Amino acid sequence: MAKELKHLTKRSENYSQWYNDIVAKADLAEQSAVRGCMVIKPYGYAIWEKMQHQLDLMFKETGAQNAYFPLLIPKSFFSREAEHVEGFAKECAVVTHYRLRVNDDKTGIEVDPAAKLEEELIVRPTSETIIWNTYKNWIHSYRDLPLMCNQWCNVMRWEMRTRPFLRTSEFLWQEGHTAHATREEAEEEAQKMLHVYADFAEKWMAVPVVRGVKSETERFAGALNTYTIEAMMQDGKALQSGTSHFLGQNFAKAFDVTFLNKDNKPEYVWATSWGVSTRLIGALIMTHSDDNGLVLPPKLAPIQVVIVPISKGDEQLAAITEKLTPIINELRAKGISVKYDDATNKRPGFKFADYELKGVPVRLVMGARDLEEGTLEIMRRDTLEKETRSIDGIAAYVENLLNDIQDNIYQKALNFRNEHIYECDNYEEFKERIKDGGFFLCHWDGTAETEAKIKEETQATIRCVPFMFEQTPGVDMVSGKPATQRVLIARSY
């Protein structure tokens, strides 16, 4: 095990390299041949599939339906919503030609200059424009509303500095797009989806989050309000982990999407959009993992229980397998994912290190003595504690243990987060303390100038106006002007 972990950087030595080591050594992802893009490996994708499955259920409970819209968007669509295109202009990948040809000396291929598109196509950075162009054909009357679609897809936002899961040029996500008859319905939908994301983060990912609304500067391009959940990583930095946007009527007006109301009069519809991405896997890693590797919440672990037999010879292995088979079947009948690793080409110590590195929540081991005594060794990944128990009733015990691990890692993350939230009213003090990370609740005068100065001088940003803290008037620590609220300020990913 020591050999396996020897090259895993410690968090205290280099947090960034520790993160990269876990991504690579736990077989989550690797860099691809395309700069800024990653290959999500089977184990990493299995985590995303479990996230996707649960979120999909939660979305459908709100009335959303899945659909799919094109990857390529005509450039002219972006020009219809000026604020939106300005927000994404520097990140867009542009398709200009539709054909390649063999070059004149037959040594390679080149873009065929005769195959230039009449209008360039944008690889979607997000889909508002093409979806609202489509909604125009779907919405005619108030009877067609609300219209609530979600799509699971990839997007492309050209990034210069990338890190697996946290920031890549191409990433996987879901984007919901809804249309409503009234402003109130759309606002309610945007806030409802924020709470769906928060519930998923806390109950499934075991990641505590702060819910709030973004400042005008930090809003999604084209939105009237952006709601966010902000999570604290173990280095004290914030990670935006889900956003929901109230878009008003901006896109409806840009694409002329109207409906006839109950009085048979035309009105523009009201819109929302909301999304989370594979960045959530980065949140999982940085919230829970330790110097031994990945720590996964049981609800999202691809393998919840691994069982390793330790035997000498085929006969003993067969006897252990016979003893363990009913336990495996009982665990699986409870909906628990189990891997029985009886492979003989790897030593038990290697297996232990590998599954610990990959964050498998519970490990069961049966050796020759356990076989004789009817016992199992149990190790829980969150605390690395071991115990030996009788195999009688072991399935029910493991089921409860998984629930306890889920609760424990959430509570640990919550305690850490709460211990690193500070009220601060002195700017000089803030500038020193922000270097060590944490969430700071500070009075803000509401001006973009103050917000920009904080960012320029400290690399920290206003993450949101939080909902969970009582708002009281005070004095802005930077400008000295009156302030009506405290905002959450932090350095972030």
N, C-alpha and C positions, 0 to 999 in steps of 0.2 A: 504494500500500500504506500509506503514511504516513497518508493521509486516512482509510483504513478503521480504522487502529489508534489514531488520535488520541484517540478517546473511550473507549478501553479503559483503565480505571484500573490503575495499577501495583500489584502486590502489596505493595510496600514502603510505599505511600502509604495504602492503605485495603484491607485484605485482604477484608473483607466485601463492599465494593462491587465489587472485582475479580471475586469469585465471581459476584455478581449480573449483572455485565456479560457474563461469559462465557456464562452460562445464556441471556441474552437475545440477544446478538450472534451466538452460534454456533447459534442457532435450535433450542435444546433444549426450552425451555418458556416459558410466559408465564402471568401471573396471569389467572384466570378472573373471570366476573361473580359467582361465589360466593366470598365472603370466605374466605380460608384454603385455597382449592382452586386447582389449577393445570391448565392445558392442556398436555399433553405433545405437542410438535410432532413431525412425522414423523421428523426426524433424531434427536431425543432418544428417540423410541419405537423406532427401529431399533436403537439401542444396547441398550435394554431387551430387545428381541426376541432379540438375540444372547446376552445374559446368560441369558435364560429358556431358550433352546434348549439351551445347554450344561449349565446346572443341571438341567434336566429329564432329560437323559441320565444325569447323575451320580446323581440320585435313583433313577431306575429301575434302575440297576446295583445299588443296595442292596436292591431288592425292593419299593420304594414304587410305588403305582399312583395315577393322577390320578382325582379325583372332584370333585363340586361340591355345596356345601351352601348353604342359603338365606341371603340377605342380611339378612333380618329375623328377630330372635330374640325369643321371648316374654320379657317382663320376669321372669316367675316362674322361668325357667331360671337367671338370674343369682343369685337369692336362695338357690339351693341350695348354692352354694360361697362362703361368706362372704368369705374372704380375696381370692378372685378378683374378686368384685363391688366390694369396697372399693378394689381397685387401679385399676379402670376407671370407677368411678361418676361422677367429675367430668368424664370425657371422652365420655360417651355422648350420642348424638343419639337422641331419642325420637319415635316416630310415634304420634300420639294419635287421628287421624281418617283416614277412608278416602275422603272425597269433598269436592269443592268445589261451590259454587253461585254463580250470579249474584246480586249483592246487590240490595236492594230498589229502589234508584234506577237500576239497570241500567248503572252506571258502571264496574263492575269485578267481581271475584270475591272470595269469602270462603270460609272453612272452614265447611262445613255442620255446625251444632251437633248435628243429628240423626244424624250419621254418626260419632259417637264410638265408638272401639273398646272392647269389653268389657275387653280386656287390652292395655296399651300394648306396642308392639314396639320393640326396640332395633336400630338400625342397627349391624351387627356391628363391634365394636372388635377382636375376635378371635373364633375360632369354637369354642373348647373346649366350651362349654355345649351348643350345638346338635349338635355332632358326637358328644359322649358320650351325649346323649339318643338319637341314631340308633344308635350302636354297641350299645346295649342290645338292639336288635332283630337285630343281626348276629352277636353273640357268645353262644354257648351252651356250647360244649365246648372243651377244649384243642386240638381239631382245627381250630378256627376261628382259632387264634393262631399266629404273630403276625399282626395286622391292621395294615397300613401304608398309609395314604392321604395324599395331598398334594393341595392345591387351589391353583390360581392364581386370584386374585380381588382385589377392592378392599376396603378397610376404612375405617372412619370413626372418628377420635379427635379430638374437638373441641379445637383448638389456638388459643390467643390470640395467640401470636407465631409466625409462619410464615416459612419460607424454602424456595424451590423445591428439591425432592428431599430436603432434609435434614429438614424438619419441616413437613408440611402436614396439614390436617384429613382429607383423603382421600388415600390413596396406594395404589399397587399393590404386591402382594407375593405370596409363596407361604407357605403354612402346612402343615407336615406334622404328622400326628397318628397316633401308633402305640399299639397295645395289645399287651401281652406277658403271658406266663404267670408270669414270675418277675421279682423285683427286679433280679437280675443282668442279665437280658436287656434290660430297659428302660434301666438305667444304661449298658450297653454301646452301645445304640442312640443314646442322647443324646450320648455322647462321639464315636461314629462320625460322626454328622452334623456335629458341630463341626469335625471334621477334613475332612469333605467341603467345608464352607464355606471353611475355611482354604486347602485346595488350590485351590479355585476363585479365591479372592482373590489368591493368590500366582502361580499358573500362568497364569491368564487375565486377571485385572485388573492383574497386575504390582504388586500392593499387598502389602507385607510386613505381617504381623499378629502380634500376641502372643495366644497361646491361654491361656485360664485359666478360673477359676471365680469367679462373683460372690460378694460378701459377702451375708450374709442380708438386709441392708437393701436391696441392689440387685437382689435376685432378682425374677424374673417373678412376678406375683401368683398365688399358688396352687401354686408350684413348691417342691420340696424342694432342688433344686440348679439353678442356671442357669449354663451354660457359654457363654463369649463369645469372639469374636475382636475385638481392638482395634487399629485402624490409626491411625498418626500422620499428621496433615495438615501442610502446609508451614508453618503458623503454630504448630506444636508442640502443637496440641490433639488430643485423642483423638476418634475416631469409632467408636462401637460398630457393627460391620459385619455382624454375624450372631450369633444366639443359638440355643441348643438347651437345652431344659428337661427335667429329670427330674421328673415330676409325682407320682411315687409312686402311691398309690391314692386320692388326694383326689377326683378326678373320678369314678372308678369307684364310690366310696362315695356321692357326691352324687347320682349317677344310677342307682345300684343295678345296675352292670354286673358280673355275675359269670359264671364259667364252671365247668363240672364238670371237675376234674382227672382224671388217669389212675386215681385211686382212687375216682372217681365222687363226689367231695366238692366242694361249692361253694367257690370262692375269688373274691375281687375281683381284677380284672386290674390290671396295672401300666402306667403311661402315660408317653409323652413327647410333646412338641410342639417344633417348630423352624421358624424362618423368617428370610428376608431380604427386603428391599424395594427400591423404587426409590431408596432412600437410597444404594445402591451407586453410582448415577450421580454423586451428590454426592461420594462417596469418590474416584471416578475423576478428577473435575475438580480437587479440592483436593490430590490426591497428585502429579499429574503436570504440570498445566498451567503455563504461563508468561505473561510479559507480552505475548506475541504471540497468546495465545488458548489454545484447547483442545489438549491433547496426549493422544492415545488409544493404548492398546496395540493393536498390529495385530490380535490375536485377537478384539477386540471392536469394531473400527472398521467402521462400515457400508460405507465406501469405504476399501479398503486402499491402492489405487493410483489416482491421477488422472493422466490423460494429456492435456496441453494442446498442440495444434498452434498454431504461430504462422505465419501465411501472409498473402500479399498476393494476393487474388483467388481465385476458385473453382478455377482450374486447378491452382494450387500447393497448395491445400488438398486437392484430390483426390489429388494425387501423394503428399502426406504421409500421408494416410489409407490409401492403398494400401500404403505402406511399413510403417505401424504395425499394420495389421489382423492380420497373422500373429502379432505380438508380443502383441496383446490376446487373441487366441484361445489362445495358448500359456499366458498367465498364467491365464486363466479355466479352462483344462483342469487347472491345478494347484490349483483351488479358491480362487483369489485373486479378490476382488471388485474390478473395474476400472470406472472411469467415464471414458469418452472424451468430453471436453468440447470439441466443435467448434462450439459456438454462436458466432454472429458478432455477437450483440447486446451482448456485454460485452468490454471490453478485456482482454488477457492479464494486465495488472497487477492488475485488479480480481479476476480469477479466482484469481491466486496468493494475494492477500490473503485471499480468502474461504475457500479450502481450507486455508490455514495457520491461520486463525481456527477452523475446524471440526476441526482436528487430524488431517487425512488423513495417514497415516504416510509415504507416498512420493509424490513428484510427478515425473513425467517430462515433459520438454518437447522438442519437435522443431520447429526453425525451418528457414529456407531453407538456411542453411549446413550445419546438421545433416543435412538431406536429401541434400545433395551429398556430404558426407563419411561418411555412414552412421553417425552418432552420435546420442546423446541426452544431454540434461542431466538429471541425477538430483539431487533434493534430499530429504534425510531430515528429517522434522519434528522429531524429538527433539533434534537438535543444530543444525539449520538448515544443515548442511554441504552444499555442492554439488560435483558432479564431472561430467565429461563422459566417456562411455564409448561404445565401439563397440556397435552394436545386436546384434552376434553374441553369442549366449549371454546376452542381457540378461534373459530370463525367469528363468533359473536364478539369476542374480546378484540380481535383485529378491527372489526367494523367500528367499534367504539373508539379504538385507538386512532383510527383515521380521522374521525370527527374531532378528537381531542387535539390532534396535530394541526388540523385546519384552524381550530379556535386559537391554539397556542401561537402559531406564527402570525395570525392577525393581531393578537393582543401584544405580541412583542413589537411588531411594526407600529402599532398604535401608540404604545408607550414611548417608543423612540421618537415618533413624530411629535407627540405632545410635549416631550421634554425639550424639544428643539424649536418651539414656537415662542417668540419673545415680543413683548411690546417695547417699542423704542421711540423716543421723542427727541433724541439728540443726534444730529446728523454726523458729527465727528465720531461719536460712539458707534453709530451704525456702520460707518465706513471701515472701522477696524473689525467689528464683530462679523460683518458679512463675509469676510475672508474665510472664516471657519465654517460657513454654511449655516443653514437654518431658515425658518420662515419668520419674517419680521412683520409685525402689525404696526403700521405707521400712519399717522394722519397725513392726508394728501389734500392739497388745495384744488385738485381737479383740473389743473392746467397741463397741457402737453409739454410746456417748457420745463416744468419741474420734473416731469416723467423722463424727458430726454436727458436732463442733467444727471439724474440718478443713474441712468443707464451708461452714460458716457464716463462718469467718474468711478463707478463701482462694478460695472458689468452685470448689475442686477436689474431686474425688470419688475414692474407691477404685474403680478400673476393674475390677480382678480380682486374684485370687491367681494369678500367672503360673506356667505349667508349665515355661517354658524356662530359668528361672534357679534355681540351687542355693539351697535354703532353709537358712538358718542362724539359730540363736537370737540374740536381742539384746535391746535395750531400746527401748520405744516412745518416739519423739522428742517426743510430746505429753504423755503421762501419766507417763512414767518407769517404767512397769510392765514386767515381763518380757514378751517377745514371742517367739513361736516361728517367725515367718515374715516375709518381706518381701512387701509388696503393691505393686501398680502404682497410683500416684496421678497424676492429670492433670486439667487443665481439659478440658472436652469440649463437643461439639455435641449 
